[in-house]
Amino acid sequence: MIAAPIRLADLAALTLVAALACAWPLVAPPICTHGEAREGLVVQDIVARGRWVLPYRNGEIPSKPPLFHWIAGAAATFVGLSDAVVRLPSALAAWTMLVAVYLVGAGAGGRACGWLAAGALAGMHGFVAAASEARVDMLFATAVTVALAAFLRWHRSDDRRARALCYAAVAAAVLTKGPAGAVLVGLVVVGFLALERRLDRLRAFWSWRLVALVVAVDLGWYAAATWAGGRDFLSRQILHENLDRFVGRGVFGQHGGRSRLAMIGHLATDLLPWNLVLIAAVVRWRRGVREDEVGRFLHVWWITILSFFTLAYGKRSAYLLPLYPAVALLAGRALASARDAWRDPGRAPGPVRAALGRVTTAAPARVLAAAVVAIDFGVLVSGQSVRVHRAARRSLVPFADAVAAEVAEAAPLVADPRLDESDLLVLAYRLRRPLARAACTPGAYRLAAPRAGAAVVDPLVVSHRHGVPVALVRDTAETCALALGRDGDR
């Protein structure tokens, strides 16, 4: 994205790699976690009820803007609704991120550097996991990545198309996860220009026309959603999901925050082995070796995002996804430099030169490529195998299938007030019907979880998952009276 356009052969190869990597995770395991079910319920609402402006999640206003759900809903109108379609936006975003990383790497260090950077990205566990999850994190991270890559292209070439792409990507990031998309990109851009002592470039980067377009798109949707959802929408998506989550107020502060160093821990573990390039960069800096302009931009990129989420109260490992491309590009550049030194040991430092002299220099590119592919394959297979195994133990999918066979679509079905919220979301998604909470209601079917030390009376279906079971019961006047009596004795 800094220099020459991508070759058609490279684009086809990247597409094939992304397709092969996502083929298994898109379909297995079935969606059975509350995080994926939350977004899947919004997509179901779009498809079933046509509520594109402000779709709902099991009767409630969702916590995120709808770009992810729009993409999945649009795909579902053509090929039908399925778990794979609900996860599709993440897979498409992962492919886009791979292409963007390749373009930046190739522009900064040649075609081999682009491929090595893309290979490093594909070998990060967090990237592989998010690439096939029905969550907004990968789409958000990709929008931030495209925006920053486009800014770098503009900064080095004054390409007006790159500037327009940066603004468009910021608009997409805001429509995916809210104002944080614009904040992250702005912090990286300003931080880099301040480091370069080129803040005057902000005036050239600013475009009233592009700003107006971004505002029209993003605030246009927020205005339409506010019209549809009223104060509940403003409270849910603006205050609750952004301000409260960042400062740890309300429900986010009830259980105590995670360690301030939690995100540093995720950086240290989730990006292995490619994050070792950061240690190498520190060693090089202490030896007096300074980064070029692209290297400085990449370091500002990952440090800014890590700092932002370290300061934030809410913490999830997936929040660091927007910095993965920067680390992958640093790793790709380091690997490309190692390949060059391998080809010409005379260019390497003394100890490295001695070690390389004992190794064949016939095919350094092939050896590096094989190592990167082996790491990528190991990360994909091991991570996906663990994911499938864990889901099989905890899944409510067999139970939901049994409930669907037992309860007619027109029959009343409610959820017990004590049913765990995560289980409620998963069951509502699997059954493709809204589930309201209600106490014992004669004539209705009810999804119930037993209280400690108690058993469900006359269950029709019981889950056999590992952990707290869930049961389907048919409420009658007698069982409701019995339940009322038990509650009164408490």
KOLNUFI-332839 format. One line per field, with one value per residue (C-alpha): residue number from 1; residue in one letter; x, y, z. Coordinates in nm, 2 decimals. Example, Ala and Ser with C-alpha at 12.3 -4.5 7.8 and 13.67 -1.06 7.14 Angstrom:
REM KOLNUFI-332839
k = [1, 2] $
r = [a, s] $
px = [1.23, 1.37] $
py = [-0.45, -0.11] $
pz = [0.78, 0.71] $
//
This chain:
REM KOLNUFI-332839
k = [1, 2, 3, 4, 5, 6, 7, 8, 9, 10, 11, 12, 13, 14, 15, 16, 17, 18, 19, 20, 21, 22, 23, 24, 25, 26, 27, 28, 29, 30, 31, 32, 33, 34, 35, 36, 37, 38, 39, 40, 41, 42, 43, 44, 45, 46, 47, 48, 49, 50, 51, 52, 53, 54, 55, 56, 57, 58, 59, 60, 61, 62, 63, 64, 65, 66, 67, 68, 69, 70, 71, 72, 73, 74, 75, 76, 77, 78, 79, 80, 81, 82, 83, 84, 85, 86, 87, 88, 89, 90, 91, 92, 93, 94, 95, 96, 97, 98, 99, 100, 101, 102, 103, 104, 105, 106, 107, 108, 109, 110, 111, 112, 113, 114, 115, 116, 117, 118, 119, 120, 121, 122, 123, 124, 125, 126, 127, 128, 129, 130, 131, 132, 133, 134, 135, 136, 137, 138, 139, 140, 141, 142, 143, 144, 145, 146, 147, 148, 149, 150, 151, 152, 153, 154, 155, 156, 157, 158, 159, 160, 161, 162, 163, 164, 165, 166, 167, 168, 169, 170, 171, 172, 173, 174, 175, 176, 177, 178, 179, 180, 181, 182, 183, 184, 185, 186, 187, 188, 189, 190, 191, 192, 193, 194, 195, 196, 197, 198, 199, 200, 201, 202, 203, 204, 205, 206, 207, 208, 209, 210, 211, 212, 213, 214, 215, 216, 217, 218, 219, 220, 221, 222, 223, 224, 225, 226, 227, 228, 229, 230, 231, 232, 233, 234, 235, 236, 237, 238, 239, 240, 241, 242, 243, 244, 245, 246, 247, 248, 249, 250, 251, 252, 253, 254, 255, 256, 257, 258, 259, 260, 261, 262, 263, 264, 265, 266, 267, 268, 269, 270, 271, 272, 273, 274, 275, 276, 277, 278, 279, 280, 281, 282, 283, 284, 285, 286, 287, 288, 289, 290, 291, 292, 293, 294, 295, 296, 297, 298, 299, 300, 301, 302, 303, 304, 305, 306, 307, 308, 309, 310, 311, 312, 313, 314, 315, 316, 317, 318, 319, 320, 321, 322, 323, 324, 325, 326, 327, 328, 329, 330, 331, 332, 333, 334, 335, 336, 337, 338, 339, 340, 341, 342, 343, 344, 345, 346, 347, 348, 349, 350, 351, 352, 353, 354, 355, 356, 357, 358, 359, 360, 361, 362, 363, 364, 365, 366, 367, 368, 369, 370, 371, 372, 373, 374, 375, 376, 377, 378, 379, 380, 381, 382, 383, 384, 385, 386, 387, 388, 389, 390, 391, 392, 393, 394, 395, 396, 397, 398, 399, 400, 401, 402, 403, 404, 405, 406, 407, 408, 409, 410, 411, 412, 413, 414, 415, 416, 417, 418, 419, 420, 421, 422, 423, 424, 425, 426, 427, 428, 429, 430, 431, 432, 433, 434, 435, 436, 437, 438, 439, 440, 441, 442, 443, 444, 445, 446, 447, 448, 449, 450, 451, 452, 453, 454, 455, 456, 457, 458, 459, 460, 461, 462, 463, 464, 465, 466, 467, 468, 469, 470, 471, 472, 473, 474, 475, 476, 477, 478, 479, 480, 481, 482, 483, 484, 485, 486, 487, 488, 489, 490] $
r = [m, i, a, a, p, i, r, l, a, d, l, a, a, l, t, l, v, a, a, l, a, c, a, w, p, l, v, a, p, p, i, c, t, h, g, e, a, r, e, g, l, v, v, q, d, i, v, a, r, g, r, w, v, l, p, y, r, n, g, e, i, p, s, k, p, p, l, f, h, w, i, a, g, a, a, a, t, f, v, g, l, s, d, a, v, v, r, l, p, s, a, l, a, a, w, t, m, l, v, a, v, y, l, v, g, a, g, a, g, g, r, a, c, g, w, l, a, a, g, a, l, a, g, m, h, g, f, v, a, a, a, s, e, a, r, v, d, m, l, f, a, t, a, v, t, v, a, l, a, a, f, l, r, w, h, r, s, d, d, r, r, a, r, a, l, c, y, a, a, v, a, a, a, v, l, t, k, g, p, a, g, a, v, l, v, g, l, v, v, v, g, f, l, a, l, e, r, r, l, d, r, l, r, a, f, w, s, w, r, l, v, a, l, v, v, a, v, d, l, g, w, y, a, a, a, t, w, a, g, g, r, d, f, l, s, r, q, i, l, h, e, n, l, d, r, f, v, g, r, g, v, f, g, q, h, g, g, r, s, r, l, a, m, i, g, h, l, a, t, d, l, l, p, w, n, l, v, l, i, a, a, v, v, r, w, r, r, g, v, r, e, d, e, v, g, r, f, l, h, v, w, w, i, t, i, l, s, f, f, t, l, a, y, g, k, r, s, a, y, l, l, p, l, y, p, a, v, a, l, l, a, g, r, a, l, a, s, a, r, d, a, w, r, d, p, g, r, a, p, g, p, v, r, a, a, l, g, r, v, t, t, a, a, p, a, r, v, l, a, a, a, v, v, a, i, d, f, g, v, l, v, s, g, q, s, v, r, v, h, r, a, a, r, r, s, l, v, p, f, a, d, a, v, a, a, e, v, a, e, a, a, p, l, v, a, d, p, r, l, d, e, s, d, l, l, v, l, a, y, r, l, r, r, p, l, a, r, a, a, c, t, p, g, a, y, r, l, a, a, p, r, a, g, a, a, v, v, d, p, l, v, v, s, h, r, h, g, v, p, v, a, l, v, r, d, t, a, e, t, c, a, l, a, l, g, r, d, g, d, r] $
px = [0.00, 0.31, 0.43, 0.33, -0.02, -0.06, 0.00, -0.30, -0.12, -0.04, -0.40, -0.52, -0.28, -0.38, -0.74, -0.68, -0.49, -0.77, -1.03, -0.85, -0.78, -1.14, -1.32, -1.32, -1.36, -1.66, -1.87, -1.74, -1.82, -2.18, -2.24, -2.28, -2.12, -2.30, -2.05, -2.13, -2.50, -2.54, -2.44, -2.62, -2.95, -2.91, -2.85, -3.16, -3.37, -3.25, -3.34, -3.67, -3.81, -3.63, -3.51, -3.19, -3.16, -3.19, -3.21, -3.28, -3.12, -3.38, -3.60, -3.33, -3.12, -2.78, -2.46, -2.28, -2.35, -2.47, -2.20, -2.11, -2.48, -2.55, -2.28, -2.41, -2.77, -2.70, -2.52, -2.81, -3.06, -2.87, -2.75, -2.97, -2.90, -2.65, -2.37, -2.12, -2.30, -2.32, -1.94, -1.87, -1.80, -1.51, -1.36, -1.39, -1.23, -0.95, -0.88, -0.88, -0.64, -0.40, -0.41, -0.35, -0.05, 0.09, 0.06, 0.23, 0.51, 0.57, 0.57, 0.82, 1.05, 0.96, 0.74, 0.91, 0.87, 0.50, 0.45, 0.65, 0.45, 0.12, 0.26, 0.34, -0.01, -0.17, 0.04, -0.10, -0.35, -0.57, -0.59, -0.69, -0.95, -1.11, -1.11, -1.39, -1.59, -1.93, -1.80, -1.73, -1.36, -1.20, -1.41, -1.32, -0.95, -0.95, -1.12, -0.85, -0.58, -0.70, -0.73, -0.37, -0.22, -0.40, -0.27, 0.09, 0.04, -0.08, 0.19, 0.46, 0.31, 0.03, -0.20, -0.55, -0.72, -0.53, -0.65, -1.01, -0.97, -0.85, -1.15, -1.38, -1.22, -1.27, -1.63, -1.65, -1.47, -1.72, -2.01, -1.86, -1.78, -1.85, -1.64, -1.34, -1.27, -1.20, -1.02, -0.77, -0.68, -0.66, -0.43, -0.19, -0.18, -0.12, 0.13, 0.33, 0.33, 0.43, 0.72, 0.83, 0.78, 0.55, 0.22, 0.19, 0.09, -0.24, -0.36, -0.29, -0.45, -0.77, -1.05, -1.37, -1.55, -1.43, -1.51, -1.86, -1.90, -1.79, -2.01, -2.31, -2.26, -2.19, -2.41, -2.67, -2.70, -2.68, -2.96, -3.18, -3.12, -3.20, -3.52, -3.61, -3.48, -3.50, -3.33, -3.28, -3.05, -2.85, -2.81, -2.71, -2.48, -2.33, -2.30, -2.31, -2.09, -1.84, -1.80, -1.90, -1.69, -1.38, -1.40, -1.55, -1.88, -2.21, -2.23, -1.87, -1.74, -1.95, -1.70, -1.37, -1.14, -0.87, -0.50, -0.38, -0.11, -0.35, -0.32, 0.06, 0.02, -0.19, 0.06, 0.33, 0.14, -0.11, 0.13, 0.41, 0.66, 0.62, 0.62, 0.98, 1.06, 0.97, 1.24, 1.48, 1.38, 1.47, 1.81, 1.88, 1.78, 2.01, 2.29, 2.22, 2.04, 1.74, 1.43, 1.33, 1.01, 0.80, 0.94, 0.87, 0.51, 0.46, 0.60, 0.38, 0.09, 0.12, 0.23, -0.06, -0.32, -0.17, -0.16, -0.52, -0.66, -0.42, -0.57, -0.93, -1.11, -1.27, -1.02, -1.04, -0.76, -0.94, -0.92, -0.55, -0.64, -0.58, -0.22, -0.15, -0.08, 0.19, 0.37, 0.33, 0.49, 0.78, 0.83, 0.81, 1.07, 1.29, 1.26, 1.33, 1.64, 1.75, 1.69, 1.92, 2.19, 2.15, 2.21, 2.51, 2.67, 2.93, 2.65, 2.56, 2.72, 3.01, 2.84, 2.56, 2.80, 2.98, 2.66, 2.54, 2.87, 2.79, 2.45, 2.38, 2.29, 2.13, 1.76, 1.71, 1.37, 1.25, 1.36, 1.20, 0.88, 0.86, 0.91, 0.64, 0.40, 0.47, 0.40, 0.08, -0.04, 0.03, -0.15, -0.45, -0.49, -0.42, -0.64, -0.93, -0.90, -0.92, -1.21, -1.41, -1.33, -1.43, -1.75, -1.85, -1.83, -2.02, -2.26, -2.64, -2.68, -2.81, -3.04, -3.18, -3.24, -3.43, -3.64, -3.72, -3.84, -4.06, -4.21, -4.41, -4.33, -4.66, -4.64, -4.55, -4.19, -4.03, -3.71, -3.70, -3.59, -3.30, -3.17, -2.82, -2.81, -2.54, -2.75, -3.06, -2.88, -2.75, -3.09, -3.27, -3.02, -3.04, -3.42, -3.45, -3.72, -3.73, -3.72, -3.87, -3.82, -4.12, -4.20, -4.40, -4.69, -4.96, -4.98, -4.63, -4.31, -4.02, -3.65, -3.52, -3.20, -3.22, -3.14, -2.86, -2.97, -3.30, -3.42, -3.64, -3.99, -4.08, -3.84, -3.92, -3.57, -3.25, -2.91, -2.61, -2.34, -2.05, -2.16, -2.50, -2.78, -3.07, -3.42, -3.74, -4.05, -4.42, -4.59, -4.92, -5.13, -5.00, -4.63, -4.67, -4.84, -4.56, -4.30, -4.48, -4.49, -4.11, -4.04, -4.26, -4.07, -3.73] $
py = [0.00, 0.22, 0.15, -0.09, -0.25, -0.61, -0.88, -1.08, -1.40, -1.28, -1.17, -1.51, -1.69, -1.47, -1.54, -1.92, -1.91, -1.72, -1.95, -2.27, -2.14, -2.03, -2.33, -2.55, -2.28, -2.12, -2.43, -2.60, -2.59, -2.46, -2.12, -2.21, -1.93, -1.62, -1.38, -1.52, -1.58, -1.21, -1.10, -1.39, -1.28, -0.93, -1.08, -1.30, -1.00, -0.83, -1.13, -1.22, -0.88, -0.65, -0.41, -0.28, 0.06, -0.06, -0.44, -0.59, -0.87, -1.10, -0.80, -0.57, -0.29, -0.44, -0.31, -0.24, -0.05, -0.27, -0.28, -0.64, -0.74, -0.56, -0.76, -1.09, -1.00, -0.91, -1.24, -1.43, -1.28, -1.45, -1.78, -1.82, -1.79, -2.02, -2.02, -1.99, -1.68, -1.52, -1.57, -1.46, -1.08, -1.18, -1.41, -1.14, -0.89, -1.13, -1.17, -0.79, -0.75, -1.00, -0.82, -0.48, -0.62, -0.78, -0.44, -0.24, -0.50, -0.53, -0.16, -0.11, -0.41, -0.59, -0.89, -1.13, -0.89, -0.87, -1.24, -1.29, -1.02, -1.18, -1.52, -1.37, -1.23, -1.56, -1.74, -1.53, -1.72, -1.42, -1.35, -1.71, -1.72, -1.39, -1.47, -1.72, -1.58, -1.41, -1.11, -0.75, -0.75, -0.86, -0.63, -0.34, -0.42, -0.45, -0.11, 0.05, -0.14, -0.01, 0.34, 0.34, 0.17, 0.43, 0.71, 0.58, 0.56, 0.92, 1.05, 0.90, 0.99, 1.25, 1.01, 1.17, 0.83, 0.69, 0.98, 0.92, 0.55, 0.64, 0.85, 0.58, 0.31, 0.54, 0.57, 0.19, 0.14, 0.38, 0.18, -0.14, -0.06, 0.31, 0.62, 0.42, 0.36, 0.73, 0.78, 0.50, 0.61, 0.97, 0.89, 0.69, 0.96, 1.25, 1.05, 0.96, 1.31, 1.45, 1.21, 1.31, 1.68, 1.71, 1.81, 2.06, 1.76, 1.75, 2.05, 1.88, 1.56, 1.74, 1.76, 1.93, 1.74, 1.40, 1.49, 1.59, 1.26, 1.06, 1.26, 1.22, 0.84, 0.78, 1.05, 0.98, 0.62, 0.73, 0.99, 0.73, 0.47, 0.73, 0.81, 0.44, 0.35, 0.68, 0.73, 0.35, 0.35, 0.65, 0.50, 0.16, 0.23, 0.57, 0.58, 0.22, 0.06, 0.34, 0.57, 0.32, 0.04, 0.27, 0.42, 0.11, 0.26, 0.08, -0.29, -0.29, -0.18, -0.42, -0.71, -0.52, -0.45, -0.67, -0.59, -0.29, -0.51, -0.76, -0.63, -0.64, -1.00, -1.07, -0.90, -1.12, -1.45, -1.42, -1.30, -1.55, -1.61, -1.30, -1.05, -1.14, -0.88, -0.61, -0.74, -0.74, -0.38, -0.27, -0.45, -0.28, 0.06, 0.02, -0.06, 0.27, 0.13, 0.36, 0.27, 0.42, 0.62, 0.31, 0.13, 0.43, 0.44, 0.08, 0.12, 0.42, 0.21, -0.08, 0.12, 0.37, 0.09, -0.10, 0.21, 0.30, -0.04, -0.06, 0.26, 0.15, -0.03, -0.30, -0.55, -0.84, -1.00, -0.94, -0.56, -0.58, -0.71, -0.37, -0.38, -0.73, -0.59, -0.36, -0.64, -0.87, -0.61, -0.55, -0.93, -0.95, -0.68, -0.85, -1.19, -1.03, -0.87, -1.21, -1.37, -1.11, -1.16, -1.54, -1.49, -1.27, -1.36, -1.09, -0.83, -0.98, -0.90, -1.11, -1.38, -1.41, -1.43, -1.72, -1.91, -1.85, -1.97, -2.32, -2.32, -2.36, -2.04, -2.22, -2.16, -1.92, -1.80, -2.16, -2.23, -1.92, -1.99, -2.35, -2.23, -1.97, -2.21, -2.47, -2.22, -2.10, -2.46, -2.55, -2.25, -2.31, -2.68, -2.67, -2.37, -2.50, -2.85, -2.70, -2.48, -2.78, -2.99, -2.72, -2.64, -3.01, -3.03, -2.71, -2.69, -2.65, -2.73, -3.09, -2.96, -2.68, -2.94, -3.16, -2.85, -2.76, -3.11, -3.11, -2.76, -2.65, -2.31, -2.16, -2.30, -2.05, -2.09, -1.87, -1.87, -1.90, -1.58, -1.78, -1.90, -1.77, -1.48, -1.65, -1.97, -1.76, -1.59, -1.91, -2.09, -1.79, -1.80, -2.18, -2.19, -1.88, -1.73, -1.45, -1.58, -1.36, -1.43, -1.54, -1.72, -2.04, -1.99, -2.26, -2.40, -2.27, -2.45, -2.31, -2.33, -2.37, -2.43, -2.60, -2.41, -2.53, -2.85, -2.86, -3.06, -2.96, -3.13, -3.36, -3.23, -3.31, -3.26, -3.22, -3.10, -3.33, -3.07, -3.03, -2.78, -2.65, -2.84, -2.68, -2.84, -2.80, -2.83, -2.79, -2.57, -2.67, -2.52, -2.78, -2.73, -2.35, -2.38, -2.61, -2.36, -2.07, -2.26, -2.33, -1.96, -1.86, -2.09, -1.93] $
pz = [0.00, 0.01, -0.34, -0.62, -0.64, -0.55, -0.81, -0.91, -0.83, -0.48, -0.42, -0.54, -0.31, -0.01, -0.08, -0.10, 0.22, 0.40, 0.26, 0.36, 0.71, 0.77, 0.61, 0.92, 1.19, 1.00, 1.04, 1.36, 1.63, 1.60, 1.76, 2.13, 2.33, 2.44, 2.27, 1.93, 2.00, 2.09, 1.74, 1.58, 1.74, 1.59, 1.24, 1.29, 1.38, 1.05, 0.84, 1.01, 1.08, 0.84, 1.11, 0.94, 1.11, 1.47, 1.49, 1.83, 2.03, 2.19, 2.24, 2.37, 2.21, 2.11, 2.24, 1.91, 1.59, 1.30, 1.03, 1.12, 1.13, 0.80, 0.62, 0.76, 0.70, 0.34, 0.28, 0.45, 0.20, -0.08, 0.07, 0.37, 0.74, 0.91, 1.16, 0.88, 0.73, 1.08, 1.11, 0.75, 0.82, 1.05, 0.78, 0.51, 0.75, 0.83, 0.45, 0.42, 0.70, 0.55, 0.22, 0.39, 0.58, 0.27, 0.08, 0.35, 0.39, 0.02, -0.02, 0.27, 0.21, -0.11, -0.20, 0.04, 0.33, 0.25, 0.25, 0.57, 0.74, 0.63, 0.75, 1.09, 1.12, 1.02, 1.29, 1.58, 1.79, 1.85, 1.48, 1.40, 1.67, 1.58, 1.21, 1.25, 1.54, 1.51, 1.70, 1.59, 1.70, 1.37, 1.16, 1.39, 1.39, 1.01, 0.97, 1.20, 1.01, 0.67, 0.80, 0.94, 0.63, 0.41, 0.62, 0.59, 0.21, 0.21, 0.44, 0.21, -0.13, -0.08, -0.26, -0.22, -0.28, 0.02, 0.23, 0.12, 0.21, 0.55, 0.62, 0.48, 0.71, 1.01, 0.93, 0.90, 1.24, 1.41, 1.25, 1.39, 1.75, 1.81, 1.86, 1.97, 1.60, 1.53, 1.87, 1.81, 1.45, 1.56, 1.85, 1.63, 1.36, 1.60, 1.80, 1.49, 1.35, 1.69, 1.71, 1.36, 1.45, 1.15, 1.31, 1.03, 0.81, 1.00, 0.81, 0.48, 0.60, 0.71, 0.45, 0.54, 0.26, 0.38, 0.74, 0.64, 0.46, 0.77, 1.00, 0.76, 0.75, 1.12, 1.28, 1.03, 1.16, 1.52, 1.46, 1.28, 1.56, 1.83, 1.65, 1.66, 2.00, 2.19, 2.53, 2.57, 2.26, 2.38, 2.73, 2.59, 2.31, 2.39, 2.77, 2.88, 2.61, 2.56, 2.87, 3.14, 2.99, 2.96, 3.32, 3.49, 3.59, 3.65, 3.58, 3.45, 3.79, 4.01, 4.01, 4.01, 3.73, 3.59, 3.66, 3.48, 3.34, 3.19, 2.84, 2.86, 2.96, 2.65, 2.43, 2.58, 2.54, 2.25, 1.99, 2.04, 1.88, 1.67, 1.96, 2.02, 1.75, 2.01, 2.24, 1.94, 1.86, 2.22, 2.19, 1.86, 1.99, 2.29, 2.05, 1.87, 1.57, 1.48, 1.29, 0.96, 0.92, 0.86, 1.16, 1.38, 1.26, 1.34, 1.69, 1.75, 1.62, 1.86, 2.16, 2.13, 2.11, 2.40, 2.61, 2.53, 2.64, 2.94, 3.07, 2.99, 3.27, 3.05, 2.92, 2.68, 2.49, 2.16, 2.22, 2.11, 1.76, 1.61, 1.70, 1.56, 1.21, 1.34, 1.52, 1.22, 0.99, 1.23, 1.24, 0.86, 0.82, 1.07, 0.89, 0.55, 0.70, 0.84, 0.50, 0.34, 0.60, 0.55, 0.17, 0.25, 0.59, 0.54, 0.61, 0.95, 1.28, 1.40, 1.61, 1.35, 1.07, 1.24, 1.29, 0.94, 0.80, 0.93, 0.76, 0.39, 0.21, -0.08, -0.01, 0.28, 0.15, 0.14, 0.49, 0.63, 0.44, 0.57, 0.93, 0.90, 0.74, 1.01, 1.28, 1.11, 1.06, 1.42, 1.56, 1.34, 1.41, 1.78, 1.84, 1.64, 1.80, 2.15, 2.05, 1.92, 2.22, 2.47, 2.28, 2.28, 2.66, 2.73, 2.43, 2.46, 2.09, 2.14, 2.41, 2.19, 1.91, 2.15, 2.27, 1.91, 1.84, 2.16, 2.14, 1.84, 1.70, 1.80, 2.16, 2.43, 2.55, 2.82, 3.02, 3.40, 3.57, 3.73, 3.39, 3.33, 3.08, 2.87, 2.84, 2.75, 2.46, 2.32, 2.34, 2.19, 1.90, 1.85, 1.87, 1.65, 1.87, 2.13, 2.49, 2.75, 3.12, 3.32, 3.64, 3.64, 3.38, 3.36, 3.00, 2.89, 2.83, 3.04, 3.02, 3.37, 3.56, 3.90, 4.22, 4.44, 4.61, 4.42, 4.12, 3.83, 3.86, 3.57, 3.31, 2.95, 2.83, 3.02, 2.89, 2.94, 2.91, 3.15, 3.42, 3.53, 3.35, 3.18, 3.16, 2.96, 3.17, 3.10, 3.36, 3.51, 3.78, 4.03, 3.95, 3.97, 4.31, 4.43, 4.30, 4.46, 4.79, 4.77, 4.70, 4.99, 5.23, 5.14] $
//
